[in-house]
Amino acid sequence: MTFSQLYLQECSPAKYRGLLIACFQFWTSTGTLIGTIVDNFTAPIMGKNSYLVPLGLVFIVPTIVGVGILFIPESPRWLLTHGHADKARSALLWLRPYPDTVQDELDGIETALNSEKNLIKGVSWLDLFRNPVDRRRTLLSVAAVSLQAASGAMFMIAYGTYFFEMAHVGSPFANSCILVAVGVVAIIINSSVITRIGRRRPMLISGLALCGVTQLIIALLYQARPAAESTSKAIVGISVVYIGGYNGLISTYAWVLGGELPSQRLRSYTFGLAAAVGFLGAWLATFTAPYFINPDALNWGKL
């Protein structure tokens, strides 16, 4: 996921960068929806086929992508950074529908790279923090990508079914499918406005506020009336609002902002570090969540 998004960040025109990252999130969420539906229908199967079928389907898309990646060019920015101007031009001609605009874009990329090279020779991991401006870019990029884990979405994505089952809220699998489907719809809506609304910060702040408030409401409702049917319905409804806020206001903008903030010279280093920290946060949330929702863990008793 890191290199695919980095490739999109480097190859896409600035005007459509947000749209392409939104498309990336759309296909990720669509794959999650398909996987959830497949799990729903294979769970009742007795025997090892209940898990072999989903695992086998997982290899279909990577196989297609693995073959297709052999036919796409390297990033023009990467080629220019390593002195391959002719290859960069050929790659950009392959990636752009209008050849007349290629030279101007290539000149712009080269000018930006040369201006940064004149300031500091060479590139290393230490450059992320050596210069005050690059250090600020790095910290902001890491913080932007980490917002996905900070929103708490990893819990709902990874353990939504188990959460609904423990809370006795309707059909756990059906509710999970509803959440993922709403997330896909939210990304589709987001894709239509992300190129028109460039205010990344208000979107992220609004999304985080919405996610925080909805999680607090869910906790208060379940604490007040845990066994009521109305509470179960409310939890599902508020969870839908939560996942809509995450996919519509956080997931796409976090990745876009994490890729837009770094300098041309350090983009691969900065974005790689930001993605690594972001995935570490996601792993930490996914790893620790079972201890908070499992009745046998932490001696917290039953839900």
Phi, psi and omega per residue, in radians:
M1 nan -0.571 -3.119
T2 -1.132 -0.893 -3.057
F3 -1.252 -0.570 3.118
S4 -1.158 -0.727 3.110
Q5 -1.246 -0.624 3.080
L6 -1.100 -0.701 3.111
Y7 -1.088 -0.749 3.102
L8 -1.100 -0.729 -3.135
Q9 -1.079 -0.699 -3.055
E10 -1.421 -0.517 -3.033
C11 -1.650 -0.401 -3.043
S12 -1.434 2.538 3.019
P13 -1.082 2.565 -3.096
A14 -0.965 -0.625 -3.092
K15 -1.118 -0.594 -3.044
Y16 -1.907 0.188 -3.097
R17 -1.093 -0.790 3.128
G18 -1.083 -0.701 3.140
L19 -1.108 -0.740 -3.106
L20 -1.212 -0.645 3.062
I21 -1.162 -0.633 3.068
A22 -1.105 -0.692 3.081
C23 -1.107 -0.672 3.079
F24 -1.044 -0.814 3.118
Q25 -1.119 -0.613 3.124
F26 -1.066 -0.846 -3.111
W27 -1.205 -0.566 3.065
T28 -1.113 -0.794 3.141
S29 -1.207 -0.627 3.093
T30 -1.113 -0.711 3.074
G31 -1.100 -0.677 3.087
T32 -1.108 -0.710 3.124
L33 -1.112 -0.799 3.124
I34 -1.081 -0.754 3.119
G35 -1.078 -0.708 3.125
T36 -1.127 -0.735 3.124
I37 -1.133 -0.749 3.117
V38 -1.079 -0.777 3.108
D39 -1.064 -0.654 -3.131
N40 -1.075 -0.692 -3.073
F41 -1.528 -0.366 3.136
T42 -1.637 -0.246 -3.123
A43 -1.035 -0.706 -3.133
P44 -1.253 -0.218 -3.103
I45 -1.180 2.263 3.121
M46 -1.468 2.391 3.116
G47 1.790 -3.062 -3.020
K48 -1.279 -0.244 3.112
N49 -1.133 -0.372 -3.138
S50 -1.102 -0.457 3.096
Y51 -1.979 -0.363 3.120
L52 -1.220 -0.644 3.136
V53 -1.106 -0.899 3.092
P54 -1.061 -0.708 -3.139
L55 -1.134 -0.649 3.123
G56 -1.172 -0.680 3.138
L57 -1.167 -0.442 -3.124
V58 -1.066 -0.499 -3.048
F59 -1.451 -0.140 -3.067
I60 -1.155 -0.970 -3.094
V61 -1.127 -0.809 3.094
P62 -1.009 -0.579 3.102
T63 -1.145 -0.782 3.116
I64 -1.102 -0.784 -3.136
V65 -1.152 -0.686 -3.140
G66 -1.072 -0.648 3.097
V67 -1.310 -0.755 -3.103
G68 -1.129 -0.543 -3.090
I69 -1.152 -0.345 3.108
L70 -1.224 -0.297 -3.030
F71 -1.900 0.028 3.128
I72 -1.787 2.601 -3.091
P73 -1.365 2.875 3.045
E74 -1.238 2.826 3.132
S75 -1.073 2.245 3.108
P76 -1.012 -0.652 3.131
R77 -1.124 -0.723 3.125
W78 -1.132 -0.721 3.139
L79 -1.122 -0.720 3.104
L80 -1.160 -0.671 3.128
T81 -1.058 -0.563 -3.112
H82 -1.742 0.261 3.004
G83 1.414 0.312 3.141
H84 -1.797 1.285 -3.049
A85 -1.138 -0.734 -3.120
D86 -1.129 -0.765 3.110
K87 -1.147 -0.625 3.109
A88 -1.112 -0.719 3.117
R89 -1.134 -0.758 3.119
S90 -1.099 -0.712 3.129
A91 -1.124 -0.730 -3.120
L92 -1.205 -0.613 3.063
L93 -1.118 -0.619 3.118
W94 -1.223 -0.572 -3.035
L95 -1.552 -0.293 -3.057
R96 -1.945 2.420 -3.138
P97 -1.362 -0.317 -3.093
Y98 -2.051 1.764 -3.090
P99 -1.059 -0.462 -3.083
D100 -1.127 -0.436 -3.083
T101 -1.603 -0.124 -3.012
V102 -1.141 -0.783 -3.069
Q103 -1.114 -0.714 3.122
D104 -1.108 -0.747 3.130
E105 -1.164 -0.690 3.127
L106 -1.118 -0.715 3.105
D107 -1.120 -0.672 3.124
G108 -1.130 -0.730 3.110
I109 -1.124 -0.777 -3.110
E110 -1.146 -0.666 3.108
T111 -1.108 -0.766 3.130
A112 -1.110 -0.737 3.134
L113 -1.153 -0.726 -3.123
N114 -1.163 -0.675 3.134
S115 -1.122 -0.624 3.116
E116 -1.316 -0.624 3.116
K117 -1.159 -0.562 3.125
N118 -1.186 -0.462 3.120
L119 -1.348 -0.826 -3.093
I120 -2.420 2.238 3.120
K121 -1.494 2.374 3.069
G122 1.438 2.857 -3.138
V123 -2.359 2.306 3.073
S124 -2.595 2.953 3.134
W125 -1.093 -0.525 3.140
L126 -1.151 -0.425 -3.140
D127 -1.149 -0.325 3.109
L128 -1.119 -0.474 -3.037
F129 -2.145 -0.146 -3.051
R130 -1.229 -0.805 -3.126
N131 -1.573 2.364 -3.107
P132 -0.992 -0.675 -3.131
V133 -1.198 -0.810 3.115
D134 -1.137 -0.615 3.104
R135 -1.109 -0.741 3.109
R136 -1.137 -0.732 3.091
R137 -1.041 -0.756 -3.118
T138 -1.101 -0.842 -3.110
L139 -1.114 -0.698 3.124
L140 -1.186 -0.679 3.122
S141 -1.132 -0.784 3.103
V142 -1.077 -0.767 -3.137
A143 -1.108 -0.681 -3.118
A144 -1.113 -0.842 -3.130
V145 -1.180 -0.587 -3.126
S146 -1.219 -0.243 3.124
L147 -1.072 -0.464 3.133
Q148 -1.105 -0.809 3.107
A149 -1.237 -0.621 -3.117
A150 -1.145 -0.428 -3.132
S151 -1.270 -0.259 -3.117
G152 1.504 0.116 -3.057
A153 -1.176 -0.482 -3.109
M154 -1.058 -0.574 3.110
F155 -1.124 -0.830 -3.099
M156 -1.215 -0.624 -3.136
I157 -1.199 -0.748 -3.044
A158 -1.504 -0.617 -2.996
Y159 -2.194 0.375 3.137
G160 -1.019 -0.780 3.140
T161 -1.070 -0.802 -3.130
Y162 -1.149 -0.671 3.122
F163 -1.071 -0.819 3.135
F164 -1.121 -0.614 3.125
E165 -1.184 -0.781 3.134
M166 -1.158 -0.564 -3.132
A167 -1.525 -0.014 3.133
H168 0.991 0.847 -3.107
V169 -1.880 1.681 3.060
G170 0.954 -2.604 3.084
S171 -1.515 1.989 -3.058
P172 -0.988 -0.815 -3.122
F173 -1.150 -0.739 -3.138
A174 -1.094 -0.736 3.120
N175 -1.107 -0.685 3.108
S176 -1.119 -0.704 3.103
C177 -1.100 -0.674 3.115
I178 -1.102 -0.776 -3.127
L179 -1.070 -0.825 -3.112
V180 -1.150 -0.688 3.125
A181 -1.100 -0.721 3.092
V182 -1.104 -0.683 3.094
G183 -1.067 -0.688 3.109
V184 -1.136 -0.755 3.113
V185 -1.091 -0.721 3.134
A186 -1.078 -0.669 3.126
I187 -1.213 -0.641 3.092
I188 -1.083 -0.772 3.103
I189 -1.122 -0.735 3.130
N190 -1.070 -0.651 -3.120
S191 -1.106 -0.501 -3.107
S192 -1.419 -0.238 -3.092
V193 -2.064 -0.247 -3.003
I194 -1.134 -0.533 3.117
T195 -1.425 -0.258 -3.137
R196 -1.722 -0.511 -3.134
I197 -1.938 1.830 -3.072
G198 -1.661 0.174 -3.094
R199 -1.438 1.481 -3.076
R200 -1.136 -0.784 -3.038
R201 -1.086 -0.851 3.093
P202 -1.031 -0.646 3.131
M203 -1.106 -0.813 -3.124
L204 -1.152 -0.752 3.137
I205 -1.111 -0.758 3.117
S206 -1.100 -0.742 3.140
G207 -1.117 -0.768 3.124
L208 -1.136 -0.715 3.109
A209 -1.100 -0.764 3.136
L210 -1.099 -0.786 3.135
C211 -1.101 -0.739 -3.141
G212 -1.125 -0.766 -3.122
V213 -1.156 -0.762 -3.129
T214 -1.134 -0.678 3.089
Q215 -1.125 -0.691 3.114
L216 -1.139 -0.712 3.125
I217 -1.110 -0.734 3.114
I218 -1.043 -0.788 -3.133
A219 -1.110 -0.739 -3.123
L220 -1.176 -0.726 3.127
L221 -1.087 -0.796 -3.102
Y222 -1.229 -0.566 3.106
Q223 -1.187 -0.648 -3.084
A224 -1.340 -0.814 -3.075
R225 -2.434 1.344 -3.041
P226 -1.185 -0.490 -3.032
A227 -1.736 -0.056 -3.067
A228 -1.324 2.481 3.107
E229 -1.152 -0.628 3.126
S230 -1.084 -0.584 3.095
T231 -1.143 -0.727 3.122
S232 -1.057 -0.793 3.131
K233 -1.132 -0.688 -3.134
A234 -1.149 -0.670 3.142
I235 -1.094 -0.758 3.118
V236 -1.106 -0.796 -3.120
G237 -1.095 -0.763 -3.127
I238 -1.237 -0.582 3.071
S239 -1.103 -0.618 3.079
V240 -1.109 -0.753 3.091
V241 -1.091 -0.717 -3.129
Y242 -1.065 -0.891 -3.074
I243 -1.214 -0.528 3.047
G244 -1.143 -0.692 3.090
G245 -1.166 -0.679 3.140
Y246 -1.166 -0.928 -3.085
N247 -1.237 -0.532 -3.093
G248 -1.501 -0.428 -3.011
L249 -2.188 -0.264 -3.048
I250 -2.042 -0.983 -2.924
S251 -0.984 -0.874 -3.105
T252 -1.232 -0.824 -3.081
Y253 -1.146 -0.553 3.120
A254 -1.115 -0.792 3.134
W255 -1.199 -0.715 3.133
V256 -1.076 -0.815 -3.126
L257 -1.136 -0.674 3.111
G258 -1.110 -0.465 3.124
G259 -1.622 -0.405 -3.114
E260 -1.454 -0.502 -3.054
L261 -1.225 -0.667 -3.078
P262 -1.146 2.753 3.044
S263 -1.303 2.835 3.123
Q264 -1.006 -0.761 -3.036
R265 -1.158 -0.578 -3.020
L266 -1.974 0.224 -3.027
R267 -1.023 -0.809 -3.100
S268 -1.119 -0.680 3.124
Y269 -1.199 -0.851 -3.088
T270 -1.133 -0.820 -3.112
F271 -1.179 -0.628 3.082
G272 -1.089 -0.764 3.103
L273 -1.135 -0.752 3.139
A274 -1.078 -0.753 3.124
A275 -1.129 -0.701 3.141
A276 -1.098 -0.797 3.123
V277 -1.152 -0.692 3.113
G278 -1.089 -0.762 3.120
F279 -1.217 -0.544 3.048
L280 -1.107 -0.750 3.089
G281 -1.119 -0.691 3.109
A282 -1.127 -0.734 3.099
W283 -1.107 -0.724 -3.121
L284 -1.094 -0.744 3.117
A285 -1.154 -0.717 -3.138
T286 -1.193 -0.638 -3.105
F287 -1.261 -0.685 -3.053
T288 -1.517 -0.392 -3.069
A289 -0.962 -0.752 -3.130
P290 -1.012 -0.543 -3.135
Y291 -1.205 -0.411 -3.123
F292 -1.564 -0.426 -3.065
I293 -1.918 -0.162 3.125
N294 -1.506 2.192 -3.103
P295 -1.060 -0.440 -3.098
D296 -1.530 -0.029 -3.085
A297 -1.878 2.583 3.064
L298 1.092 0.093 3.120
N299 0.995 0.617 -3.139
W300 -1.550 -0.120 -3.133
G301 1.430 -3.069 -3.075
K302 -1.386 2.700 3.086
L303 -1.186 nan nan
